[in-house]
């Protein structure tokens, strides 16, 4: 089972799980969950963003254009789902 299938199964399960099961899942994963409003307090995330920014600034990473990104997404979508 690939990670996409697992994610969808978990999404579906969490939507219908009772409060006791939700709390158990949350307690299991609590240390891994980053509050989306406080992501900037996570030193690893900020360091990764800084490294990516510096790579772009120095030209080490050329990046891609929006058009290239959209093309990649469309090709991936067609490959996965067909036309």
C-alpha positions as CSV (number, residue, x, y, z in Angstrom):
1,X,0.0,0.0,0.0
2,X,1.5,3.3,-1.0
3,X,1.6,6.5,1.1
4,X,-1.2,8.1,-0.9
5,X,-3.6,5.3,-0.2
6,X,-2.6,5.3,3.5
7,X,-3.2,9.0,3.7
8,X,-6.7,8.7,2.2
9,X,-7.6,5.8,4.5
10,X,-6.5,7.9,7.5
11,X,-8.4,11.0,6.3
12,X,-11.5,8.9,5.9
13,X,-11.1,7.2,9.3
14,X,-10.4,10.4,11.2
15,X,-13.5,12.0,9.7
16,X,-15.8,9.4,11.3
17,X,-13.8,8.3,14.4
18,X,-15.3,8.9,17.8
19,X,-13.8,11.3,20.3
20,X,-12.0,8.6,22.2
21,X,-10.2,7.3,19.1
22,X,-9.4,10.8,17.9
23,X,-7.7,11.5,21.3
24,X,-5.8,8.3,21.1
25,X,-4.5,9.1,17.6
26,X,-3.6,12.6,18.6
27,X,-1.8,11.5,21.7
28,X,0.2,9.1,19.6
29,X,1.2,11.8,17.1
30,X,1.2,14.9,19.3
31,X,5.0,15.3,19.3
32,X,5.1,15.1,15.5
33,X,2.3,17.6,14.8
34,X,3.4,21.2,14.2
35,X,0.9,23.9,14.9
36,X,0.5,25.6,11.5
37,X,0.4,29.0,13.2
38,X,3.7,28.4,14.9
39,X,5.8,26.6,12.2
40,X,8.3,29.4,12.3
41,X,9.3,28.4,15.9
42,X,10.5,25.1,14.5
43,X,14.3,25.5,14.1
44,X,14.6,22.7,11.5
45,X,11.9,24.1,9.3
46,X,13.3,27.6,9.5
47,X,16.8,26.3,8.8
48,X,15.5,24.4,5.8
49,X,13.8,27.5,4.4
50,X,16.9,29.6,5.0
51,X,19.1,27.0,3.1
52,X,16.6,26.9,0.2
53,X,16.5,30.7,0.0
54,X,20.3,30.9,0.1
55,X,20.6,28.3,-2.7
56,X,18.2,30.4,-4.8
57,X,20.0,33.7,-4.0
58,X,23.5,32.2,-4.9
59,X,22.2,30.6,-8.1
60,X,23.1,27.1,-6.8
61,X,19.4,26.2,-7.3
62,X,18.0,27.7,-10.4
63,X,14.4,26.9,-9.4
64,X,11.6,26.6,-12.0
65,X,9.1,28.9,-13.5
66,X,5.4,28.8,-12.7
67,X,4.8,27.5,-16.3
68,X,7.3,24.7,-15.7
69,X,5.6,23.8,-12.4
70,X,2.1,23.8,-14.0
71,X,3.4,21.6,-16.9
72,X,4.9,19.2,-14.4
73,X,1.6,19.0,-12.4
74,X,-0.4,18.5,-15.5
75,X,1.8,15.7,-16.8
76,X,1.7,14.0,-13.4
77,X,-2.0,14.3,-13.2
78,X,-2.5,12.8,-16.7
79,X,0.0,10.0,-15.9
80,X,-1.9,9.2,-12.7
81,X,-5.5,9.7,-13.7
82,X,-5.5,9.8,-17.5
83,X,-7.0,12.6,-19.6
